[in-house]
Amino acid sequence: MPHLIQEYAKNLGVKISNPIVKEHFFPVLFDRYITISVDNNASAKNYKHYSVLLFILKPFLEKHKIKIIQLGGSHKIEETETALNLPFKQQAYVISKSLLHLGYDGVLNHLSSFKKIPTITLFGSTFANVNKPNFSSSSSLNINLEPEWDKKPSFSQEGNDISKIKPEVIAQCIIDLLKLEKCQVNFKTIRMGNFYDQKIVEVIPTSFVPLKLNPNQELFIRADYGFEEESFIKYCKNYKSSIFLNSLMQPHHLERLAPNINNLFIFPNRDEDTIPDSYFKTLKNLNINVVLLIKNKKDLNYFKNLYFDVQVRAYLTSSDRYEGFNPKNKILSARRLISKGKEYLSPAHWQKNLDNHNNVIDNNDFFAEIENFYIYEQN
């Protein structure tokens, strides 16, 4: 397929020429930095694994005293030094002083290439040849990465094939283009969980420890793992919360805490009495949403029929080993389970008292949480 700019030129009857870009000064605090352009609004351009990429690159960047500046995006990637939402001319200035630019196929990557900045472009909805940087005098300054297409790209703003590009591939390209040293990336993706990047903070209310949460971040109180009344009340009073329960909690105990409680997740048991409709109505009057979570997939339809006016969902139904399992594999996760001041990456790690531990665990409780993990291999 021809490049987009060739199609535009042909249809408009004009010649292709180099763009003219006037930069506007913007003060940058760092002498050595790379830039990353981010777009959270178009899923086809929203690369999900920047946090993993920067985790891989961290030792290399720290060694060479290189900072990371994020351009655009609705929220800051934690591992970046700063996030800037600037007019185009100031973005042009920032990019012109960078050591390298990385981003989706868009105007900033065309600009970076035109400025003779080493440029890595990620493609998720078009073939690389259709929209790769076109104004660079040296192809050695450009690397264009696209997923292994199992179907034709959509050429739309929807879809997330861009996130099929493995972060270790991008990391190696960055190291190679910077030409600061020859080294091989020591990281191999094994499995990308669908929810590994969701920032979830859970706490077991057996003791109270003050937590630092982001504004408007919800706390998940796992009273199904352990319960101490005074600690439970303190968490509910201090944080907007959702609560997990193995058994019913009477509404009058929740009434004074209700303004801070968003959801009540209950694990029902077939051997126990049916929950009366009045219970759900009382909680509804307190503006507490109730969801029944079913651990055994075989029981899902039974509970849906029994409580057809209530939300009933399956809970972590998978418990099989993933393909390529190796006990030496490691995990990344944005989720944290807190108990008595210690942080764990999963309930399976908590059960084995393995804080500060990121190896996989060979049991069903770990595999049930598989979508919360980014699993990798590192020698």
NUDREN-170152 format. One line per 5 residues: number of its first residue (from 0); their letters; for each residue y, x, z of C-alpha. Coordinates in nm, 3 decimals. Example, Ala and Ser with C-alpha at 12.3 -4.5 7.8 and 13.67 -1.06 7.14 Angstrom:
REM NUDREN-170152
0	AS	-0.450/1.230/0.780 ~ -0.106/1.367/0.714
***
This chain:
REM NUDREN-170152
0	MPHLI	0.000/0.000/0.000 ~ 0.354/0.129/-0.075 ~ 0.597/0.216/0.201 ~ 0.826/-0.067/0.315 ~ 1.138/0.125/0.217
5	QEYAK	1.008/0.158/-0.140 ~ 0.950/-0.217/-0.154 ~ 1.300/-0.287/-0.022 ~ 1.453/-0.045/-0.273 ~ 1.260/-0.197/-0.565
10	NLGVK	1.341/-0.557/-0.473 ~ 1.707/-0.490/-0.398 ~ 1.759/-0.263/-0.698 ~ 1.896/0.029/-0.496 ~ 1.809/0.396/-0.459
15	ISNPI	1.659/0.546/-0.143 ~ 1.895/0.788/0.031 ~ 1.926/0.948/0.372 ~ 2.085/0.733/0.644 ~ 2.416/0.819/0.808
20	VKEHF	2.401/0.796/1.187 ~ 2.700/0.854/1.412 ~ 2.592/0.949/1.762 ~ 2.783/0.859/2.077 ~ 2.766/1.096/2.372
25	FPVLF	2.565/0.994/2.677 ~ 2.530/1.221/2.983 ~ 2.169/1.330/3.035 ~ 2.079/1.495/3.366 ~ 1.793/1.703/3.227
30	DRYIT	1.788/2.002/2.995 ~ 1.424/1.968/2.892 ~ 1.287/1.623/2.828 ~ 1.088/1.404/2.592 ~ 1.174/1.043/2.508
35	ISVDN	0.950/0.736/2.490 ~ 1.061/0.413/2.323 ~ 0.915/0.097/2.478 ~ 0.912/-0.265/2.361 ~ 0.761/-0.522/2.601
40	NASAK	0.874/-0.821/2.395 ~ 0.653/-0.774/2.088 ~ 0.287/-0.742/2.188 ~ 0.203/-0.555/1.866 ~ 0.442/-0.277/1.970
45	NYKHY	0.369/-0.281/2.344 ~ 0.145/0.016/2.422 ~ -0.030/-0.065/2.752 ~ -0.153/0.280/2.850 ~ 0.165/0.482/2.901
50	SVLLF	0.086/0.521/3.273 ~ -0.255/0.672/3.186 ~ -0.098/0.895/2.921 ~ 0.156/1.031/3.169 ~ -0.117/1.078/3.431
55	ILKPF	-0.300/1.301/3.181 ~ 0.017/1.492/3.089 ~ 0.157/1.534/3.440 ~ 0.021/1.887/3.511 ~ 0.134/2.012/3.168
60	LEKHK	0.483/1.861/3.192 ~ 0.536/1.984/3.548 ~ 0.425/2.333/3.451 ~ 0.684/2.347/3.172 ~ 0.952/2.156/3.369
65	IKIIQ	0.976/1.875/3.117 ~ 1.108/1.532/3.222 ~ 1.044/1.195/3.058 ~ 1.317/0.950/2.957 ~ 1.221/0.593/2.871
70	LGGSH	1.430/0.410/2.612 ~ 1.411/0.031/2.618 ~ 1.156/-0.194/2.784 ~ 1.193/-0.476/3.035 ~ 1.071/-0.262/3.326
75	KIEET	1.053/0.106/3.408 ~ 0.724/0.291/3.374 ~ 0.680/0.445/3.718 ~ 0.587/0.789/3.590 ~ 0.906/0.825/3.383
80	ETALN	1.209/1.002/3.527 ~ 1.454/0.733/3.422 ~ 1.472/0.424/3.199 ~ 1.780/0.371/2.981 ~ 1.883/0.057/2.796
85	LPFKQ	2.154/0.192/2.567 ~ 2.329/0.099/2.243 ~ 2.171/0.251/1.934 ~ 2.433/0.526/1.888 ~ 2.380/0.652/2.243
90	QAYVI	2.003/0.633/2.198 ~ 2.052/0.849/1.889 ~ 2.237/1.108/2.096 ~ 1.968/1.116/2.369 ~ 1.688/1.152/2.113
95	SKSLL	1.873/1.426/1.925 ~ 1.862/1.647/2.237 ~ 1.496/1.580/2.321 ~ 1.200/1.811/2.271 ~ 0.984/1.528/2.129
100	HLGYD	0.994/1.155/2.074 ~ 0.705/0.910/2.112 ~ 0.714/0.541/2.031 ~ 0.602/0.243/1.826 ~ 0.683/0.214/1.455
105	GVLNH	1.049/0.127/1.462 ~ 1.400/0.250/1.401 ~ 1.401/0.509/1.682 ~ 1.101/0.689/1.536 ~ 1.259/0.695/1.191
110	LSSFK	1.574/0.831/1.355 ~ 1.387/1.095/1.553 ~ 1.206/1.219/1.245 ~ 1.531/1.226/1.047 ~ 1.686/1.440/1.325
115	KIPTI	1.394/1.686/1.284 ~ 1.265/1.608/1.633 ~ 0.883/1.629/1.666 ~ 0.780/1.264/1.645 ~ 0.464/1.069/1.730
120	TLFGS	0.451/0.713/1.598 ~ 0.203/0.450/1.719 ~ 0.098/0.167/1.487 ~ -0.059/-0.160/1.597 ~ 0.015/-0.421/1.332
125	TFANV	0.066/-0.219/1.011 ~ -0.105/0.069/0.836 ~ 0.068/0.399/0.913 ~ 0.142/0.461/0.544 ~ 0.341/0.138/0.526
130	NKPNF	0.606/0.227/0.785 ~ 0.569/0.592/0.883 ~ 0.891/0.797/0.924 ~ 1.025/0.854/0.576 ~ 1.329/1.079/0.611
135	SSSSS	1.181/1.397/0.757 ~ 1.186/1.713/0.549 ~ 0.872/1.842/0.724 ~ 0.550/1.646/0.768 ~ 0.441/1.903/1.029
140	LNINL	0.691/1.746/1.271 ~ 0.531/1.401/1.244 ~ 0.203/1.261/1.373 ~ 0.119/0.899/1.294 ~ -0.153/0.734/1.501
145	EPEWD	-0.323/0.404/1.431 ~ -0.634/0.239/1.579 ~ -0.968/0.239/1.404 ~ -0.919/-0.083/1.212 ~ -1.216/-0.319/1.228
150	KKPSF	-1.010/-0.570/1.029 ~ -0.686/-0.566/0.833 ~ -0.372/-0.536/1.050 ~ -0.178/-0.856/1.111 ~ 0.165/-0.729/0.993
155	SQEGN	0.313/-0.950/1.267 ~ 0.463/-0.906/1.613 ~ 0.150/-1.043/1.782 ~ -0.176/-0.872/1.883 ~ -0.233/-0.552/2.078
160	DISKI	-0.437/-0.324/1.854 ~ -0.182/-0.052/1.932 ~ -0.344/-0.019/2.277 ~ -0.675/0.076/2.116 ~ -0.525/0.420/2.055
165	KPEVI	-0.667/0.633/2.335 ~ -0.411/0.803/2.560 ~ -0.594/1.136/2.552 ~ -0.544/1.146/2.173 ~ -0.170/1.096/2.216
170	AQCII	-0.159/1.353/2.497 ~ -0.325/1.615/2.277 ~ -0.078/1.542/1.996 ~ 0.216/1.589/2.234 ~ 0.083/1.924/2.355
175	DLLKL	0.016/2.038/2.000 ~ 0.360/1.938/1.871 ~ 0.548/2.099/2.160 ~ 0.375/2.432/2.085 ~ 0.437/2.566/2.435
180	EKCQV	0.078/2.672/2.490 ~ -0.264/2.609/2.345 ~ -0.472/2.389/2.573 ~ -0.730/2.114/2.540 ~ -0.688/1.782/2.717
185	NFKTI	-0.954/1.739/2.984 ~ -0.986/1.360/2.978 ~ -1.214/1.113/2.806 ~ -1.175/0.736/2.815 ~ -1.500/0.556/2.902
190	RMGNF	-1.382/0.198/2.952 ~ -1.045/0.019/2.964 ~ -1.046/-0.277/3.205 ~ -0.834/-0.574/3.098 ~ -0.641/-0.583/3.427
195	YDQKI	-0.633/-0.219/3.543 ~ -0.256/-0.203/3.495 ~ -0.174/-0.516/3.698 ~ 0.000/-0.416/4.019 ~ -0.183/-0.603/4.291
200	VEVIP	-0.149/-0.536/4.662 ~ -0.416/-0.685/4.888 ~ -0.437/-0.654/5.265 ~ -0.712/-0.729/5.517 ~ -0.535/-0.894/5.813
205	TSFVP	-0.719/-0.721/6.098 ~ -0.405/-0.521/6.192 ~ -0.042/-0.537/6.083 ~ 0.115/-0.249/5.889 ~ 0.460/-0.293/5.726
210	LKLNP	0.433/-0.274/5.348 ~ 0.677/-0.165/5.077 ~ 0.653/-0.421/4.800 ~ 0.865/-0.460/4.491 ~ 1.116/-0.747/4.496
215	NQELF	0.940/-1.080/4.436 ~ 0.598/-0.910/4.449 ~ 0.327/-1.129/4.595 ~ 0.091/-1.009/4.868 ~ -0.275/-1.117/4.856
220	IRADY	-0.412/-1.165/5.208 ~ -0.790/-1.115/5.208 ~ -0.885/-1.317/5.515 ~ -1.228/-1.349/5.352 ~ -1.285/-0.979/5.433
225	GFEEE	-1.160/-0.989/5.791 ~ -0.925/-1.185/6.014 ~ -0.710/-1.134/6.322 ~ -0.473/-1.421/6.393 ~ -0.163/-1.230/6.506
230	SFIKY	-0.178/-0.991/6.210 ~ -0.240/-1.277/5.969 ~ 0.067/-1.464/6.094 ~ 0.288/-1.153/6.066 ~ 0.188/-1.095/5.704
235	CKNYK	0.251/-1.458/5.615 ~ 0.591/-1.455/5.784 ~ 0.708/-1.130/5.624 ~ 0.580/-1.160/5.266 ~ 0.537/-1.417/4.992
240	SSIFL	0.161/-1.451/4.996 ~ -0.155/-1.596/4.854 ~ -0.451/-1.627/5.091 ~ -0.825/-1.588/5.032 ~ -1.057/-1.776/5.269
245	NSLMQ	-1.432/-1.812/5.313 ~ -1.388/-2.130/5.517 ~ -1.123/-2.397/5.557 ~ -0.810/-2.333/5.758 ~ -0.661/-2.645/5.907
250	PHHLE	-0.325/-2.742/5.752 ~ -0.144/-2.762/6.087 ~ -0.208/-2.387/6.131 ~ -0.038/-2.325/5.795 ~ 0.250/-2.569/5.829
255	RLAPN	0.504/-2.326/5.981 ~ 0.396/-2.054/5.736 ~ 0.396/-2.279/5.428 ~ 0.735/-2.166/5.282 ~ 0.586/-1.818/5.225
260	INNLF	0.243/-1.928/5.100 ~ 0.201/-1.976/4.725 ~ -0.174/-2.025/4.687 ~ -0.481/-2.086/4.898 ~ -0.796/-1.947/4.734
265	IFPNR	-1.110/-2.087/4.895 ~ -1.472/-1.982/4.836 ~ -1.669/-2.308/4.886 ~ -2.033/-2.315/4.992 ~ -2.286/-2.568/4.861
270	DEDTI	-2.452/-2.582/5.203 ~ -2.132/-2.695/5.377 ~ -1.974/-3.040/5.394 ~ -1.764/-3.162/5.103 ~ -1.392/-3.089/5.142
275	PDSYF	-1.214/-3.427/5.183 ~ -0.939/-3.535/4.941 ~ -0.701/-3.566/5.234 ~ -0.721/-3.190/5.287 ~ -0.597/-3.118/4.935
280	KTLKN	-0.325/-3.385/4.961 ~ -0.192/-3.239/5.287 ~ -0.170/-2.891/5.136 ~ -0.002/-3.032/4.826 ~ 0.262/-3.192/5.049
285	LNINV	0.322/-2.845/5.194 ~ 0.370/-2.710/4.837 ~ 0.061/-2.491/4.871 ~ -0.150/-2.470/4.556 ~ -0.527/-2.478/4.620
290	VLLIK	-0.783/-2.305/4.398 ~ -1.159/-2.304/4.454 ~ -1.323/-1.977/4.350 ~ -1.693/-1.977/4.262 ~ -1.889/-1.654/4.301
295	NKKDL	-2.215/-1.782/4.151 ~ -2.170/-1.873/3.787 ~ -2.458/-2.121/3.810 ~ -2.259/-2.327/4.061 ~ -1.943/-2.352/3.851
300	NYFKN	-2.017/-2.686/3.682 ~ -2.145/-2.834/4.009 ~ -1.813/-2.764/4.185 ~ -1.608/-2.870/3.884 ~ -1.778/-3.210/3.891
305	LYFDV	-1.748/-3.238/4.269 ~ -1.378/-3.148/4.278 ~ -1.256/-3.265/3.938 ~ -0.895/-3.307/4.061 ~ -0.876/-2.950/4.195
310	QVRAY	-0.854/-2.615/4.016 ~ -1.203/-2.458/4.011 ~ -1.251/-2.110/3.864 ~ -1.524/-1.851/3.831 ~ -1.467/-1.540/4.043
315	LTSSD	-1.577/-1.197/3.917 ~ -1.898/-1.314/3.752 ~ -1.997/-0.982/3.591 ~ -2.206/-0.740/3.797 ~ -2.374/-0.528/3.529
320	RYEGF	-2.333/-0.155/3.480 ~ -2.094/-0.067/3.201 ~ -2.209/0.120/2.892 ~ -2.200/0.496/2.947 ~ -2.212/0.475/3.326
325	NPKNK	-2.214/0.811/3.500 ~ -2.176/0.856/3.878 ~ -1.928/1.137/3.803 ~ -1.692/0.897/3.623 ~ -1.352/0.836/3.785
330	ILSAR	-1.117/0.538/3.793 ~ -0.749/0.457/3.768 ~ -0.617/0.125/3.897 ~ -0.282/-0.030/3.985 ~ -0.457/-0.239/4.249
335	RLISK	-0.454/-0.142/4.617 ~ -0.657/-0.287/4.904 ~ -0.502/-0.199/5.241 ~ -0.692/-0.205/5.570 ~ -0.559/-0.060/5.897
340	GKEYL	-0.304/0.151/5.711 ~ -0.555/0.304/5.467 ~ -0.550/0.235/5.094 ~ -0.861/0.173/4.881 ~ -0.901/0.127/4.507
345	SPAHW	-1.155/-0.154/4.543 ~ -1.348/-0.361/4.799 ~ -1.651/-0.144/4.722 ~ -1.455/0.165/4.828 ~ -1.337/-0.015/5.143
350	QKNLD	-1.691/-0.117/5.236 ~ -1.795/0.248/5.221 ~ -1.474/0.365/5.394 ~ -1.381/0.575/5.090 ~ -1.002/0.599/5.092
355	NHNNV	-0.847/0.877/4.879 ~ -1.154/0.846/4.658 ~ -1.148/0.757/4.288 ~ -1.509/0.797/4.179 ~ -1.709/0.503/4.050
360	IDNND	-1.957/0.342/4.290 ~ -2.303/0.239/4.181 ~ -2.333/-0.112/4.325 ~ -2.281/-0.473/4.220 ~ -1.960/-0.517/4.423
365	FFAEI	-1.798/-0.239/4.224 ~ -1.921/-0.365/3.886 ~ -1.798/-0.716/3.969 ~ -1.444/-0.572/3.978 ~ -1.490/-0.377/3.653
370	ENFYI	-1.189/-0.529/3.473 ~ -0.957/-0.385/3.740 ~ -1.046/-0.023/3.650 ~ -0.961/0.229/3.381 ~ -1.276/0.444/3.380
375	YEQN	-1.262/0.799/3.254 ~ -1.447/1.129/3.254 ~ -1.289/1.457/3.358 ~ -1.464/1.787/3.411
***
